[in-house]
Amino acid sequence: MKNKFILLELNQRNEIRADVNLTIKSLGITEIENINVKIDTGSPYTSIPVMKLGISNERAQQMKHI
């Protein structure tokens, strides 16, 4: 492969989604695997709902107020 591009296809709902593996050291989250996220092509950031990361409701509420 000579180019530096990735070809992505829209799903039936006109979304681009990806399964990702990630670590967020500042939250103490390690080795999260195969989280399906929607990639927003109109934004420089992609947000991931914190509940998808396995955080408890109580911890999520604490994080919301920080």
PDB file of N, CA, C and O in Angstrom:
ATOM      1  N   MET A   1       0.844  -1.168   0.000  1.00  0.00           N
ATOM      2  CA  MET A   1       0.000   0.000   0.000  1.00  0.00           C
ATOM      3  C   MET A   1       0.895   1.239   0.000  1.00  0.00           C
ATOM      4  O   MET A   1       1.780   1.373   0.844  1.00  0.00           O
ATOM      5  N   LYS A   2       0.660   2.131  -0.942  1.00  0.00           N
ATOM      6  CA  LYS A   2       1.531   3.287  -1.089  1.00  0.00           C
ATOM      7  C   LYS A   2       0.927   4.580  -0.561  1.00  0.00           C
ATOM      8  O   LYS A   2       1.649   5.554  -0.352  1.00  0.00           O
ATOM      9  N   ASN A   3      -0.377   4.608  -0.342  1.00  0.00           N
ATOM     10  CA  ASN A   3      -0.963   5.859   0.162  1.00  0.00           C
ATOM     11  C   ASN A   3      -1.127   5.808   1.671  1.00  0.00           C
ATOM     12  O   ASN A   3      -0.949   4.756   2.285  1.00  0.00           O
ATOM     13  N   LYS A   4      -1.464   6.933   2.262  1.00  0.00           N
ATOM     14  CA  LYS A   4      -1.603   7.023   3.705  1.00  0.00           C
ATOM     15  C   LYS A   4      -3.052   7.289   4.094  1.00  0.00           C
ATOM     16  O   LYS A   4      -3.313   8.048   5.027  1.00  0.00           O
ATOM     17  N   PHE A   5      -3.975   6.683   3.403  1.00  0.00           N
ATOM     18  CA  PHE A   5      -5.388   6.882   3.651  1.00  0.00           C
ATOM     19  C   PHE A   5      -6.058   5.565   4.015  1.00  0.00           C
ATOM     20  O   PHE A   5      -5.602   4.484   3.641  1.00  0.00           O
ATOM     21  N   ILE A   6      -7.140   5.687   4.747  1.00  0.00           N
ATOM     22  CA  ILE A   6      -7.959   4.528   5.095  1.00  0.00           C
ATOM     23  C   ILE A   6      -9.312   4.721   4.440  1.00  0.00           C
ATOM     24  O   ILE A   6      -9.914   5.785   4.586  1.00  0.00           O
ATOM     25  N   LEU A   7      -9.798   3.742   3.738  1.00  0.00           N
ATOM     26  CA  LEU A   7     -11.110   3.807   3.120  1.00  0.00           C
ATOM     27  C   LEU A   7     -12.139   3.301   4.118  1.00  0.00           C
ATOM     28  O   LEU A   7     -12.078   2.149   4.547  1.00  0.00           O
ATOM     29  N   LEU A   8     -13.078   4.156   4.486  1.00  0.00           N
ATOM     30  CA  LEU A   8     -14.140   3.800   5.421  1.00  0.00           C
ATOM     31  C   LEU A   8     -15.468   3.802   4.696  1.00  0.00           C
ATOM     32  O   LEU A   8     -15.699   4.630   3.815  1.00  0.00           O
ATOM     33  N   GLU A   9     -16.332   2.889   5.058  1.00  0.00           N
ATOM     34  CA  GLU A   9     -17.651   2.820   4.444  1.00  0.00           C
ATOM     35  C   GLU A   9     -18.715   3.148   5.473  1.00  0.00           C
ATOM     36  O   GLU A   9     -18.613   2.759   6.637  1.00  0.00           O
ATOM     37  N   LEU A  10     -19.737   3.866   5.033  1.00  0.00           N
ATOM     38  CA  LEU A  10     -20.867   4.180   5.894  1.00  0.00           C
ATOM     39  C   LEU A  10     -21.730   2.936   6.071  1.00  0.00           C
ATOM     40  O   LEU A  10     -21.876   2.132   5.150  1.00  0.00           O
ATOM     41  N   ASN A  11     -22.302   2.786   7.271  1.00  0.00           N
ATOM     42  CA  ASN A  11     -23.237   1.684   7.486  1.00  0.00           C
ATOM     43  C   ASN A  11     -24.631   2.091   6.977  1.00  0.00           C
ATOM     44  O   ASN A  11     -24.784   3.154   6.376  1.00  0.00           O
ATOM     45  N   GLN A  12     -25.629   1.260   7.214  1.00  0.00           N
ATOM     46  CA  GLN A  12     -26.988   1.543   6.717  1.00  0.00           C
ATOM     47  C   GLN A  12     -27.587   2.796   7.340  1.00  0.00           C
ATOM     48  O   GLN A  12     -28.534   3.365   6.797  1.00  0.00           O
ATOM     49  N   ARG A  13     -27.049   3.227   8.463  1.00  0.00           N
ATOM     50  CA  ARG A  13     -27.551   4.431   9.138  1.00  0.00           C
ATOM     51  C   ARG A  13     -26.695   5.660   8.817  1.00  0.00           C
ATOM     52  O   ARG A  13     -26.784   6.683   9.496  1.00  0.00           O
ATOM     53  N   ASN A  14     -25.862   5.545   7.771  1.00  0.00           N
ATOM     54  CA  ASN A  14     -24.956   6.625   7.355  1.00  0.00           C
ATOM     55  C   ASN A  14     -24.002   7.039   8.469  1.00  0.00           C
ATOM     56  O   ASN A  14     -23.742   8.225   8.667  1.00  0.00           O
ATOM     57  N   GLU A  15     -23.487   6.054   9.192  1.00  0.00           N
ATOM     58  CA  GLU A  15     -22.531   6.289  10.270  1.00  0.00           C
ATOM     59  C   GLU A  15     -21.217   5.592   9.927  1.00  0.00           C
ATOM     60  O   GLU A  15     -21.181   4.609   9.187  1.00  0.00           O
ATOM     61  N   ILE A  16     -20.149   6.132  10.487  1.00  0.00           N
ATOM     62  CA  ILE A  16     -18.867   5.441  10.454  1.00  0.00           C
ATOM     63  C   ILE A  16     -18.606   4.978  11.877  1.00  0.00           C
ATOM     64  O   ILE A  16     -18.561   5.791  12.801  1.00  0.00           O
ATOM     65  N   ARG A  17     -18.434   3.679  12.055  1.00  0.00           N
ATOM     66  CA  ARG A  17     -18.204   3.101  13.377  1.00  0.00           C
ATOM     67  C   ARG A  17     -16.940   2.270  13.354  1.00  0.00           C
ATOM     68  O   ARG A  17     -16.526   1.768  12.309  1.00  0.00           O
ATOM     69  N   ALA A  18     -16.332   2.131  14.518  1.00  0.00           N
ATOM     70  CA  ALA A  18     -15.116   1.322  14.627  1.00  0.00           C
ATOM     71  C   ALA A  18     -15.091   0.629  15.976  1.00  0.00           C
ATOM     72  O   ALA A  18     -15.589   1.161  16.968  1.00  0.00           O
ATOM     73  N   ASP A  19     -14.508  -0.558  16.008  1.00  0.00           N
ATOM     74  CA  ASP A  19     -14.248  -1.259  17.267  1.00  0.00           C
ATOM     75  C   ASP A  19     -12.836  -0.868  17.688  1.00  0.00           C
ATOM     76  O   ASP A  19     -11.881  -1.053  16.933  1.00  0.00           O
ATOM     77  N   VAL A  20     -12.711  -0.323  18.903  1.00  0.00           N
ATOM     78  CA  VAL A  20     -11.415   0.191  19.349  1.00  0.00           C
ATOM     79  C   VAL A  20     -10.965  -0.485  20.639  1.00  0.00           C
ATOM     80  O   VAL A  20     -11.779  -0.979  21.419  1.00  0.00           O
ATOM     81  N   ASN A  21      -9.671  -0.497  20.842  1.00  0.00           N
ATOM     82  CA  ASN A  21      -9.038  -0.921  22.096  1.00  0.00           C
ATOM     83  C   ASN A  21      -8.375   0.324  22.670  1.00  0.00           C
ATOM     84  O   ASN A  21      -7.730   1.071  21.934  1.00  0.00           O
ATOM     85  N   LEU A  22      -8.522   0.558  23.967  1.00  0.00           N
ATOM     86  CA  LEU A  22      -7.950   1.774  24.517  1.00  0.00           C
ATOM     87  C   LEU A  22      -7.576   1.650  25.977  1.00  0.00           C
ATOM     88  O   LEU A  22      -8.014   0.746  26.689  1.00  0.00           O
ATOM     89  N   THR A  23      -6.743   2.597  26.398  1.00  0.00           N
ATOM     90  CA  THR A  23      -6.332   2.752  27.786  1.00  0.00           C
ATOM     91  C   THR A  23      -6.413   4.232  28.114  1.00  0.00           C
ATOM     92  O   THR A  23      -5.949   5.067  27.338  1.00  0.00           O
ATOM     93  N   ILE A  24      -6.999   4.566  29.259  1.00  0.00           N
ATOM     94  CA  ILE A  24      -7.045   5.953  29.719  1.00  0.00           C
ATOM     95  C   ILE A  24      -6.395   5.961  31.100  1.00  0.00           C
ATOM     96  O   ILE A  24      -7.053   5.717  32.111  1.00  0.00           O
ATOM     97  N   LYS A  25      -5.115   6.240  31.124  1.00  0.00           N
ATOM     98  CA  LYS A  25      -4.350   6.159  32.366  1.00  0.00           C
ATOM     99  C   LYS A  25      -4.862   7.122  33.429  1.00  0.00           C
ATOM    100  O   LYS A  25      -4.878   6.781  34.611  1.00  0.00           O
ATOM    101  N   SER A  26      -5.280   8.321  33.029  1.00  0.00           N
ATOM    102  CA  SER A  26      -5.724   9.318  34.004  1.00  0.00           C
ATOM    103  C   SER A  26      -6.991   8.888  34.746  1.00  0.00           C
ATOM    104  O   SER A  26      -7.266   9.386  35.838  1.00  0.00           O
ATOM    105  N   LEU A  27      -7.758   7.974  34.167  1.00  0.00           N
ATOM    106  CA  LEU A  27      -8.968   7.466  34.821  1.00  0.00           C
ATOM    107  C   LEU A  27      -8.752   6.085  35.422  1.00  0.00           C
ATOM    108  O   LEU A  27      -9.666   5.508  36.009  1.00  0.00           O
ATOM    109  N   GLY A  28      -7.547   5.560  35.276  1.00  0.00           N
ATOM    110  CA  GLY A  28      -7.272   4.229  35.798  1.00  0.00           C
ATOM    111  C   GLY A  28      -7.946   3.130  34.991  1.00  0.00           C
ATOM    112  O   GLY A  28      -8.194   2.041  35.509  1.00  0.00           O
ATOM    113  N   ILE A  29      -8.240   3.407  33.733  1.00  0.00           N
ATOM    114  CA  ILE A  29      -8.896   2.433  32.860  1.00  0.00           C
ATOM    115  C   ILE A  29      -7.834   1.807  31.973  1.00  0.00           C
ATOM    116  O   ILE A  29      -7.146   2.504  31.227  1.00  0.00           O
ATOM    117  N   THR A  30      -7.707   0.495  32.058  1.00  0.00           N
ATOM    118  CA  THR A  30      -6.708  -0.186  31.248  1.00  0.00           C
ATOM    119  C   THR A  30      -7.332  -1.354  30.504  1.00  0.00           C
ATOM    120  O   THR A  30      -8.287  -1.980  30.963  1.00  0.00           O
ATOM    121  N   GLU A  31      -6.771  -1.617  29.370  1.00  0.00           N
ATOM    122  CA  GLU A  31      -7.122  -2.788  28.562  1.00  0.00           C
ATOM    123  C   GLU A  31      -8.608  -2.914  28.255  1.00  0.00           C
ATOM    124  O   GLU A  31      -9.188  -3.986  28.430  1.00  0.00           O
ATOM    125  N   ILE A  32      -9.222  -1.842  27.803  1.00  0.00           N
ATOM    126  CA  ILE A  32     -10.595  -1.905  27.302  1.00  0.00           C
ATOM    127  C   ILE A  32     -10.507  -2.390  25.863  1.00  0.00           C
ATOM    128  O   ILE A  32      -9.756  -1.831  25.064  1.00  0.00           O
ATOM    129  N   GLU A  33     -11.268  -3.425  25.528  1.00  0.00           N
ATOM    130  CA  GLU A  33     -11.162  -4.012  24.194  1.00  0.00           C
ATOM    131  C   GLU A  33     -12.507  -4.078  23.507  1.00  0.00           C
ATOM    132  O   GLU A  33     -13.537  -4.340  24.127  1.00  0.00           O
ATOM    133  N   ASN A  34     -12.471  -3.835  22.215  1.00  0.00           N
ATOM    134  CA  ASN A  34     -13.626  -3.978  21.329  1.00  0.00           C
ATOM    135  C   ASN A  34     -14.829  -3.135  21.739  1.00  0.00           C
ATOM    136  O   ASN A  34     -15.952  -3.635  21.806  1.00  0.00           O
ATOM    137  N   ILE A  35     -14.591  -1.860  22.011  1.00  0.00           N
ATOM    138  CA  ILE A  35     -15.684  -0.920  22.265  1.00  0.00           C
ATOM    139  C   ILE A  35     -16.099  -0.347  20.918  1.00  0.00           C
ATOM    140  O   ILE A  35     -15.260   0.196  20.199  1.00  0.00           O
ATOM    141  N   ASN A  36     -17.360  -0.455  20.568  1.00  0.00           N
ATOM    142  CA  ASN A  36     -17.842   0.073  19.300  1.00  0.00           C
ATOM    143  C   ASN A  36     -18.175   1.550  19.474  1.00  0.00           C
ATOM    144  O   ASN A  36     -19.039   1.902  20.277  1.00  0.00           O
ATOM    145  N   VAL A  37     -17.495   2.415  18.726  1.00  0.00           N
ATOM    146  CA  VAL A  37     -17.703   3.856  18.824  1.00  0.00           C
ATOM    147  C   VAL A  37     -18.073   4.432  17.460  1.00  0.00           C
ATOM    148  O   VAL A  37     -17.692   3.908  16.413  1.00  0.00           O
ATOM    149  N   LYS A  38     -18.815   5.510  17.509  1.00  0.00           N
ATOM    150  CA  LYS A  38     -19.183   6.239  16.298  1.00  0.00           C
ATOM    151  C   LYS A  38     -18.144   7.330  16.081  1.00  0.00           C
ATOM    152  O   LYS A  38     -17.806   8.062  17.012  1.00  0.00           O
ATOM    153  N   ILE A  39     -17.642   7.441  14.872  1.00  0.00           N
ATOM    154  CA  ILE A  39     -16.647   8.454  14.537  1.00  0.00           C
ATOM    155  C   ILE A  39     -17.366   9.618  13.881  1.00  0.00           C
ATOM    156  O   ILE A  39     -18.008   9.463  12.842  1.00  0.00           O
ATOM    157  N   ASP A  40     -17.251  10.794  14.502  1.00  0.00           N
ATOM    158  CA  ASP A  40     -17.890  12.001  13.986  1.00  0.00           C
ATOM    159  C   ASP A  40     -16.913  12.697  13.058  1.00  0.00           C
ATOM    160  O   ASP A  40     -15.918  13.263  13.509  1.00  0.00           O
ATOM    161  N   THR A  41     -17.191  12.657  11.770  1.00  0.00           N
ATOM    162  CA  THR A  41     -16.268  13.232  10.792  1.00  0.00           C
ATOM    163  C   THR A  41     -16.322  14.750  10.769  1.00  0.00           C
ATOM    164  O   THR A  41     -15.446  15.381  10.176  1.00  0.00           O
ATOM    165  N   GLY A  42     -17.327  15.358  11.397  1.00  0.00           N
ATOM    166  CA  GLY A  42     -17.425  16.812  11.420  1.00  0.00           C
ATOM    167  C   GLY A  42     -16.799  17.424  12.652  1.00  0.00           C
ATOM    168  O   GLY A  42     -16.940  18.626  12.880  1.00  0.00           O
ATOM    169  N   SER A  43     -16.114  16.630  13.450  1.00  0.00           N
ATOM    170  CA  SER A  43     -15.538  17.111  14.695  1.00  0.00           C
ATOM    171  C   SER A  43     -14.103  16.619  14.828  1.00  0.00           C
ATOM    172  O   SER A  43     -13.781  15.518  14.383  1.00  0.00           O
ATOM    173  N   PRO A  44     -13.230  17.435  15.443  1.00  0.00           N
ATOM    174  CA  PRO A  44     -11.861  16.962  15.633  1.00  0.00           C
ATOM    175  C   PRO A  44     -11.743  15.932  16.757  1.00  0.00           C
ATOM    176  O   PRO A  44     -10.667  15.371  16.964  1.00  0.00           O
ATOM    177  N   TYR A  45     -12.823  15.675  17.480  1.00  0.00           N
ATOM    178  CA  TYR A  45     -12.812  14.739  18.605  1.00  0.00           C
ATOM    179  C   TYR A  45     -13.880  13.671  18.416  1.00  0.00           C
ATOM    180  O   TYR A  45     -14.875  13.891  17.724  1.00  0.00           O
ATOM    181  N   THR A  46     -13.671  12.536  19.022  1.00  0.00           N
ATOM    182  CA  THR A  46     -14.684  11.493  19.086  1.00  0.00           C
ATOM    183  C   THR A  46     -14.988  11.257  20.554  1.00  0.00           C
ATOM    184  O   THR A  46     -14.077  11.024  21.349  1.00  0.00           O
ATOM    185  N   SER A  47     -16.265  11.317  20.921  1.00  0.00           N
ATOM    186  CA  SER A  47     -16.619  11.082  22.318  1.00  0.00           C
ATOM    187  C   SER A  47     -17.102   9.656  22.498  1.00  0.00           C
ATOM    188  O   SER A  47     -17.757   9.083  21.627  1.00  0.00           O
ATOM    189  N   ILE A  48     -16.764   9.105  23.639  1.00  0.00           N
ATOM    190  CA  ILE A  48     -17.150   7.740  23.978  1.00  0.00           C
ATOM    191  C   ILE A  48     -17.965   7.818  25.260  1.00  0.00           C
ATOM    192  O   ILE A  48     -17.472   8.328  26.266  1.00  0.00           O
ATOM    193  N   PRO A  49     -19.203   7.324  25.250  1.00  0.00           N
ATOM    194  CA  PRO A  49     -19.990   7.333  26.485  1.00  0.00           C
ATOM    195  C   PRO A  49     -19.257   6.574  27.585  1.00  0.00           C
ATOM    196  O   PRO A  49     -18.862   5.423  27.399  1.00  0.00           O
ATOM    197  N   VAL A  50     -19.081   7.217  28.713  1.00  0.00           N
ATOM    198  CA  VAL A  50     -18.283   6.669  29.807  1.00  0.00           C
ATOM    199  C   VAL A  50     -18.848   5.331  30.311  1.00  0.00           C
ATOM    200  O   VAL A  50     -18.090   4.486  30.788  1.00  0.00           O
ATOM    201  N   MET A  51     -20.146   5.135  30.211  1.00  0.00           N
ATOM    202  CA  MET A  51     -20.742   3.883  30.671  1.00  0.00           C
ATOM    203  C   MET A  51     -20.292   2.700  29.812  1.00  0.00           C
ATOM    204  O   MET A  51     -20.314   1.563  30.281  1.00  0.00           O
ATOM    205  N   LYS A  52     -19.887   2.946  28.566  1.00  0.00           N
ATOM    206  CA  LYS A  52     -19.375   1.865  27.716  1.00  0.00           C
ATOM    207  C   LYS A  52     -18.026   1.347  28.210  1.00  0.00           C
ATOM    208  O   LYS A  52     -17.583   0.269  27.814  1.00  0.00           O
ATOM    209  N   LEU A  53     -17.381   2.121  29.077  1.00  0.00           N
ATOM    210  CA  LEU A  53     -16.057   1.744  29.565  1.00  0.00           C
ATOM    211  C   LEU A  53     -16.116   0.877  30.812  1.00  0.00           C
ATOM    212  O   LEU A  53     -15.077   0.505  31.356  1.00  0.00           O
ATOM    213  N   GLY A  54     -17.321   0.550  31.272  1.00  0.00           N
ATOM    214  CA  GLY A  54     -17.456  -0.318  32.430  1.00  0.00           C
ATOM    215  C   GLY A  54     -17.377   0.412  33.754  1.00  0.00           C
ATOM    216  O   GLY A  54     -17.143  -0.215  34.788  1.00  0.00           O
ATOM    217  N   ILE A  55     -17.565   1.721  33.749  1.00  0.00           N
ATOM    218  CA  ILE A  55     -17.531   2.509  34.977  1.00  0.00           C
ATOM    219  C   ILE A  55     -18.906   2.425  35.650  1.00  0.00           C
ATOM    220  O   ILE A  55     -19.933   2.441  34.972  1.00  0.00           O
ATOM    221  N   SER A  56     -18.921   2.335  36.960  1.00  0.00           N
ATOM    222  CA  SER A  56     -20.190   2.235  37.688  1.00  0.00           C
ATOM    223  C   SER A  56     -20.976   3.544  37.601  1.00  0.00           C
ATOM    224  O   SER A  56     -20.408   4.597  37.309  1.00  0.00           O
ATOM    225  N   ASN A  57     -22.277   3.473  37.855  1.00  0.00           N
ATOM    226  CA  ASN A  57     -23.126   4.666  37.851  1.00  0.00           C
ATOM    227  C   ASN A  57     -22.621   5.693  38.853  1.00  0.00           C
ATOM    228  O   ASN A  57     -22.606   6.890  38.569  1.00  0.00           O
ATOM    229  N   GLU A  58     -22.208   5.223  40.027  1.00  0.00           N
ATOM    230  CA  GLU A  58     -21.733   6.139  41.065  1.00  0.00           C
ATOM    231  C   GLU A  58     -20.467   6.872  40.613  1.00  0.00           C
ATOM    232  O   GLU A  58     -20.352   8.086  40.785  1.00  0.00           O
ATOM    233  N   ARG A  59     -19.528   6.134  40.038  1.00  0.00           N
ATOM    234  CA  ARG A  59     -18.281   6.749  39.557  1.00  0.00           C
ATOM    235  C   ARG A  59     -18.562   7.722  38.422  1.00  0.00           C
ATOM    236  O   ARG A  59     -17.947   8.786  38.354  1.00  0.00           O
ATOM    237  N   ALA A  60     -19.473   7.377  37.541  1.00  0.00           N
ATOM    238  CA  ALA A  60     -19.830   8.259  36.427  1.00  0.00           C
ATOM    239  C   ALA A  60     -20.411   9.564  36.943  1.00  0.00           C
ATOM    240  O   ALA A  60     -20.102  10.629  36.409  1.00  0.00           O
ATOM    241  N   GLN A  61     -21.245   9.500  37.970  1.00  0.00           N
ATOM    242  CA  GLN A  61     -21.812  10.721  38.559  1.00  0.00           C
ATOM    243  C   GLN A  61     -20.735  11.570  39.212  1.00  0.00           C
ATOM    244  O   GLN A  61     -20.767  12.797  39.110  1.00  0.00           O
ATOM    245  N   GLN A  62     -19.776  10.930  39.886  1.00  0.00           N
ATOM    246  CA  GLN A  62     -18.667  11.675  40.474  1.00  0.00           C
ATOM    247  C   GLN A  62     -17.858  12.399  39.401  1.00  0.00           C
ATOM    248  O   GLN A  62     -17.491  13.562  39.570  1.00  0.00           O
ATOM    249  N   MET A  63     -17.586  11.711  38.306  1.00  0.00           N
ATOM    250  CA  MET A  63     -16.812  12.302  37.215  1.00  0.00           C
ATOM    251  C   MET A  63     -17.561  13.462  36.572  1.00  0.00           C
ATOM    252  O   MET A  63     -16.948  14.436  36.134  1.00  0.00           O
ATOM    253  N   LYS A  64     -18.867  13.359  36.517  1.00  0.00           N
ATOM    254  CA  LYS A  64     -19.698  14.394  35.902  1.00  0.00           C
ATOM    255  C   LYS A  64     -19.606  15.706  36.692  1.00  0.00           C
ATOM    256  O   LYS A  64     -19.699  16.786  36.108  1.00  0.00           O
ATOM    257  N   HIS A  65     -19.427  15.620  37.996  1.00  0.00           N
ATOM    258  CA  HIS A  65     -19.404  16.797  38.851  1.00  0.00           C
ATOM    259  C   HIS A  65     -18.006  17.380  39.064  1.00  0.00           C
ATOM    260  O   HIS A  65     -17.854  18.420  39.704  1.00  0.00           O
ATOM    261  N   ILE A  66     -17.007  16.718  38.534  1.00  0.00           N
ATOM    262  CA  ILE A  66     -15.628  17.215  38.710  1.00  0.00           C
ATOM    263  C   ILE A  66     -15.356  18.332  37.728  1.00  0.00           C
ATOM    264  O   ILE A  66     -14.256  18.885  37.711  1.00  0.00           O
TER     265      ILE A  66
END
